[in-house]
């Protein structure tokens, strides 16, 4: 990587790149995004090219506030207003009917659009100065681990994305909750930090998971958020037995444990609390991947509503890699 790419990017650098139609690395409170002007079809196509992302897989438009978000939607129901007031800026994406001027490249050709108001101060500063929306999927190759530091973005793309705003480590570390408001029944398509009970406290009952009427949405393929190594998710005792079984077979195996280490088990130990675990998960998986393990054994987290996002990400990381073509 050359000196230009390594130089710390400024807000002015990022704004100039966006206006030239170039994608940038953008920190949010969830993960880093690969951001481009959401009204520039050529810039959006560049995102798909860099990520290796199918062109029918929609992107999320990030804007500075709810008023701006409403301009990207063809309809702004009471539920959207209530959720925006409760959780924006924050880790919530709303799927709504698209406005007429939203490019097909953003929506994957669908009649809906995903909208979010990020809380990270760097993202907010850029969006307010840009006075528009940026499409910003996670800044990684399609289907792989989302980045939670600027260094992760540089590792993924190198000189191909020379402008990366460094906002430090992402506070949350897991992608936003996605709520579909485009059909009669509100539906959570992807769990995140904002849980189902929190959403229902604002708008009443919601369904969970895709159905036949659900639009395609970011991060909802069976295999996603995956390291290079294969992943298995097991309770602690079976995990230890599986570790020794694989090691005896000559496999290079590591464990991702929660709260307490285990003697003679190589790997990483993550915090036992939800916030600490979510914040550290992707970075730990990246470190283990860098060590060249064949198999990663993740300790099964609690099965509660609060831990739904973590369980979702581990499930997708462990799915067969040819699921949904990834």
C-alpha positions as CSV (number, residue, x, y, z in Angstrom):
1,X,0.0,0.0,0.0
2,X,1.4,3.4,-0.9
3,X,1.9,6.4,1.3
4,X,-1.2,8.2,0.0
5,X,-3.4,5.2,1.1
6,X,-1.8,5.1,4.5
7,X,-2.2,8.8,5.2
8,X,-5.0,9.5,7.7
9,X,-8.0,10.6,5.7
10,X,-9.8,13.8,6.6
11,X,-13.5,14.7,6.3
12,X,-12.6,16.9,3.4
13,X,-10.9,14.0,1.7
14,X,-13.9,11.8,2.1
15,X,-16.4,14.5,0.9
16,X,-14.2,15.1,-2.2
17,X,-14.1,11.3,-2.9
18,X,-17.8,10.9,-2.6
19,X,-18.4,13.8,-5.0
20,X,-16.0,12.2,-7.5
21,X,-18.1,9.1,-7.4
22,X,-15.5,7.1,-5.3
23,X,-16.4,4.8,-2.4
24,X,-14.9,5.5,1.0
25,X,-14.5,3.6,4.3
26,X,-16.9,5.0,6.8
27,X,-17.1,4.2,10.6
28,X,-20.5,3.7,12.2
29,X,-21.4,2.5,15.6
30,X,-22.2,-1.0,14.2
31,X,-19.5,-1.8,11.7
32,X,-17.5,0.1,9.1
33,X,-19.3,0.7,5.8
34,X,-18.1,1.0,2.2
35,X,-19.9,4.2,1.4
36,X,-20.8,6.0,-1.9
37,X,-23.2,8.6,-3.1
38,X,-26.6,6.9,-3.1
39,X,-27.8,9.0,-6.0
40,X,-24.9,8.1,-8.2
41,X,-25.5,4.8,-10.0
42,X,-22.0,4.4,-11.3
43,X,-20.6,4.9,-7.7
44,X,-23.0,2.3,-6.4
45,X,-22.0,-0.2,-9.1
46,X,-18.4,0.3,-7.9
47,X,-19.4,-0.8,-4.4
48,X,-20.8,-4.0,-5.9
49,X,-17.7,-4.6,-7.9
50,X,-15.3,-4.0,-5.0
51,X,-17.3,-6.3,-2.7
52,X,-18.1,-9.0,-5.2
53,X,-21.7,-8.5,-4.2
54,X,-24.6,-9.7,-6.4
55,X,-26.2,-6.7,-8.0
56,X,-29.7,-7.8,-6.9
57,X,-28.7,-7.7,-3.2
58,X,-29.9,-4.3,-1.9
59,X,-27.9,-1.7,0.0
60,X,-28.8,0.5,3.0
61,X,-29.0,4.2,2.6
62,X,-27.4,6.2,5.5
63,X,-28.7,9.7,6.1
64,X,-28.2,12.4,8.8
65,X,-31.7,12.4,10.3
66,X,-35.3,11.1,10.0
67,X,-36.5,14.1,8.0
68,X,-33.9,13.3,5.3
69,X,-34.8,9.6,5.5
70,X,-38.4,10.3,4.8
71,X,-37.5,11.9,1.5
72,X,-36.1,8.5,0.3
73,X,-39.3,6.7,1.1
74,X,-42.5,6.7,-1.0
75,X,-44.5,6.2,2.2
76,X,-43.6,7.2,5.8
77,X,-46.1,5.4,8.1
78,X,-46.7,6.1,11.8
79,X,-44.6,3.1,12.7
80,X,-41.6,4.5,10.9
81,X,-42.0,7.9,12.7
82,X,-42.3,6.1,16.1
83,X,-39.3,3.9,15.6
84,X,-37.2,6.8,14.2
85,X,-38.1,8.9,17.3
86,X,-37.2,6.0,19.6
87,X,-34.0,4.7,18.1
88,X,-32.4,7.2,15.6
89,X,-29.6,8.0,15.5
90,X,-28.8,4.4,16.2
91,X,-28.5,0.8,15.0
92,X,-31.9,0.4,13.3
93,X,-32.6,0.0,9.6
94,X,-36.1,0.5,8.3
95,X,-37.3,-1.0,5.0
96,X,-40.0,1.1,3.4
97,X,-41.5,1.7,-0.1
98,X,-38.9,3.6,-2.1
99,X,-39.3,7.1,-3.4
100,X,-39.4,7.4,-7.2
101,X,-35.9,8.9,-7.6
102,X,-34.1,6.2,-5.7
103,X,-31.7,4.4,-8.1
104,X,-32.4,0.7,-8.9
105,X,-28.7,0.1,-8.1
106,X,-29.4,0.9,-4.4
107,X,-32.6,-1.3,-4.1
108,X,-31.4,-4.3,-6.1
109,X,-34.3,-3.5,-8.4
110,X,-36.9,-3.9,-5.7
111,X,-39.7,-1.4,-4.9
112,X,-38.4,-0.9,-1.3
113,X,-35.4,0.8,0.2
114,X,-33.5,0.3,3.5
115,X,-32.8,3.5,5.5
116,X,-30.7,4.2,8.6
117,X,-29.5,7.2,10.6
118,X,-26.1,6.1,12.2
119,X,-25.1,7.4,15.6
120,X,-21.3,7.5,15.1
121,X,-20.1,11.2,15.3
122,X,-17.8,10.8,12.3
123,X,-20.6,9.4,10.2
124,X,-22.9,12.1,11.4
125,X,-20.4,14.8,10.5
126,X,-19.9,13.4,7.0
127,X,-23.6,13.0,6.3
128,X,-24.5,16.5,7.5
129,X,-21.7,18.0,5.4
130,X,-22.5,15.9,2.4
131,X,-26.2,16.9,2.5
132,X,-27.3,13.6,0.9
133,X,-27.5,9.9,1.4
134,X,-24.7,7.4,1.1
135,X,-25.3,3.7,0.4
136,X,-23.0,1.9,2.8
137,X,-22.9,-1.9,3.1
138,X,-20.2,-3.4,5.4
139,X,-16.7,-2.7,4.1
140,X,-15.7,-6.3,3.4
141,X,-15.8,-8.8,0.6
142,X,-19.3,-10.2,0.2
143,X,-20.2,-12.8,2.7
144,X,-17.2,-12.4,4.9
145,X,-16.6,-10.8,8.3
146,X,-17.6,-7.2,8.7
147,X,-14.8,-4.8,9.7
148,X,-14.9,-3.1,13.1
149,X,-11.7,-1.0,12.7
150,X,-10.3,1.2,9.9
151,X,-7.3,-1.3,9.7
152,X,-9.8,-4.1,8.8
153,X,-11.1,-2.0,5.9
154,X,-7.5,-1.4,4.6
155,X,-6.8,-5.2,4.9
156,X,-9.8,-6.0,2.8
157,X,-9.4,-3.4,0.0
158,X,-5.9,-1.9,0.1
159,X,-5.3,0.8,-2.5
160,X,-8.7,0.1,-4.1
161,X,-10.3,2.2,-1.3
162,X,-7.7,4.8,-0.5
163,X,-10.0,7.0,1.6
164,X,-10.9,5.4,5.0
165,X,-12.1,7.6,7.8
166,X,-10.8,6.3,11.1
167,X,-13.4,6.5,13.8
168,X,-11.7,4.0,16.1
169,X,-13.2,0.6,17.1
170,X,-16.9,0.3,16.4
171,X,-18.8,0.5,19.7
172,X,-21.4,-2.2,18.9
173,X,-19.6,-4.5,16.5
174,X,-22.7,-6.1,15.0
175,X,-24.8,-4.9,12.1
176,X,-28.1,-3.0,12.6
177,X,-31.5,-4.5,13.3
178,X,-33.5,-4.5,10.1
179,X,-37.3,-4.0,10.4
180,X,-39.5,-4.3,7.3
181,X,-42.4,-1.8,7.3
182,X,-43.2,-2.3,3.6
183,X,-46.0,-4.9,4.2
184,X,-49.0,-5.0,6.5
185,X,-47.2,-6.8,9.4
186,X,-44.0,-5.3,10.7
187,X,-41.2,-7.9,10.5
188,X,-37.7,-8.2,11.8
189,X,-35.5,-9.4,9.0
190,X,-32.2,-9.2,10.8
191,X,-31.7,-9.0,14.5
192,X,-29.3,-6.5,16.0
193,X,-28.6,-4.6,19.2
194,X,-32.2,-3.3,19.3
195,X,-34.2,-6.3,20.3
196,X,-37.6,-7.5,19.4
197,X,-39.0,-6.6,22.9
198,X,-37.7,-3.1,22.5
199,X,-39.3,-2.7,19.1
200,X,-42.6,-4.1,20.2
201,X,-42.6,-1.7,23.1
202,X,-42.8,1.1,20.5
203,X,-45.1,-0.3,17.7
204,X,-46.7,-3.4,19.1
205,X,-46.3,-7.0,17.9
206,X,-43.9,-7.8,15.1
207,X,-43.1,-10.9,13.2
208,X,-39.6,-12.3,12.9
209,X,-37.7,-13.8,9.9
210,X,-38.5,-13.6,6.2
211,X,-41.7,-14.8,4.7
212,X,-42.9,-15.0,1.1
213,X,-43.6,-11.3,0.9
214,X,-40.4,-10.1,2.5
215,X,-38.0,-8.1,0.3
216,X,-34.4,-9.1,0.0
217,X,-32.3,-7.3,2.6
218,X,-28.7,-7.0,3.6
219,X,-27.1,-9.8,5.7
220,X,-30.0,-12.2,5.4
221,X,-28.5,-15.0,3.3
222,X,-28.0,-18.3,4.9
223,X,-24.2,-18.1,4.8
224,X,-22.8,-14.7,5.8
225,X,-20.4,-13.0,8.2
226,X,-18.0,-15.9,7.7
227,X,-14.3,-16.3,8.4
228,X,-12.2,-18.4,6.0
229,X,-12.1,-21.3,8.5
230,X,-15.2,-23.5,8.9
231,X,-17.2,-22.7,12.0
232,X,-19.1,-25.0,14.4
233,X,-21.3,-23.7,17.2
234,X,-21.4,-26.0,20.3
235,X,-22.2,-26.0,24.0
236,X,-19.0,-25.9,26.2
237,X,-18.6,-29.6,27.0
238,X,-19.2,-30.9,23.5
239,X,-16.9,-28.1,22.2
240,X,-14.1,-29.4,24.3
241,X,-14.6,-33.0,23.1
242,X,-14.8,-31.8,19.5
243,X,-11.7,-29.8,19.9
244,X,-9.6,-32.8,21.0
245,X,-11.3,-35.0,18.3
246,X,-10.3,-32.7,15.5
247,X,-6.8,-32.1,16.9
248,X,-6.1,-35.8,17.0
249,X,-7.1,-35.9,13.3
250,X,-4.4,-33.4,12.5
251,X,-6.8,-30.5,12.0
252,X,-5.6,-27.0,13.0
253,X,-8.5,-26.1,15.4
254,X,-9.2,-23.1,17.7
255,X,-12.0,-22.3,20.1
256,X,-14.0,-19.1,20.6
257,X,-15.0,-19.2,24.3
258,X,-17.2,-17.0,26.4
259,X,-16.1,-15.7,29.8
260,X,-13.7,-18.4,31.0
261,X,-10.7,-20.0,29.3
262,X,-10.2,-23.8,29.2
263,X,-6.9,-25.5,29.8
264,X,-5.1,-26.7,26.7
265,X,-7.7,-25.2,24.3
266,X,-6.2,-22.7,21.9
267,X,-8.2,-19.7,20.7
268,X,-9.8,-16.6,22.0
269,X,-11.9,-15.8,25.1
270,X,-14.5,-13.2,24.7
271,X,-16.4,-11.3,27.5
272,X,-19.3,-13.0,29.0
273,X,-21.5,-9.9,28.8
274,X,-23.5,-9.2,25.7
275,X,-22.1,-5.8,24.9
276,X,-18.5,-6.9,25.3
277,X,-19.0,-10.1,23.3
278,X,-20.7,-8.3,20.4
279,X,-18.1,-5.6,20.3
280,X,-15.2,-8.1,20.2
281,X,-16.7,-11.0,18.1
282,X,-15.6,-10.0,14.5
283,X,-12.2,-8.8,15.5
284,X,-11.5,-12.1,17.4
285,X,-12.7,-14.1,14.3
286,X,-10.3,-12.1,12.1
287,X,-7.4,-12.7,14.4
288,X,-8.1,-16.4,14.4
289,X,-8.4,-16.4,10.7
290,X,-5.0,-14.7,10.4
291,X,-3.5,-17.6,12.3
292,X,-4.6,-20.0,9.6
293,X,-6.9,-22.4,11.5
294,X,-8.9,-25.0,9.6
295,X,-11.9,-25.1,12.0
296,X,-13.2,-22.6,14.6
297,X,-15.4,-23.9,17.4
298,X,-17.6,-21.2,18.9
299,X,-19.2,-21.7,22.3
300,X,-23.0,-21.5,22.1
301,X,-24.2,-18.2,23.6
302,X,-27.4,-17.9,25.7
303,X,-30.6,-18.4,23.7
304,X,-32.5,-15.2,24.8
305,X,-34.0,-12.3,22.9
306,X,-31.1,-10.1,24.0
307,X,-28.5,-12.5,22.4
308,X,-30.5,-13.0,19.1
309,X,-28.1,-11.0,17.0
310,X,-25.0,-12.9,18.2
311,X,-26.7,-16.2,17.7
312,X,-27.8,-15.1,14.2
313,X,-24.3,-14.1,13.2
314,X,-22.8,-17.3,14.5
315,X,-25.4,-19.4,12.7
316,X,-24.7,-17.7,9.4
317,X,-20.9,-18.0,9.9
318,X,-21.4,-21.8,10.4
319,X,-23.7,-22.3,7.5
320,X,-22.5,-24.3,4.4
321,X,-20.5,-21.9,2.3
322,X,-22.4,-22.7,-0.9
323,X,-25.7,-21.7,0.8
324,X,-27.4,-19.0,-1.3
325,X,-24.3,-19.0,-3.6
326,X,-21.8,-17.6,-1.1
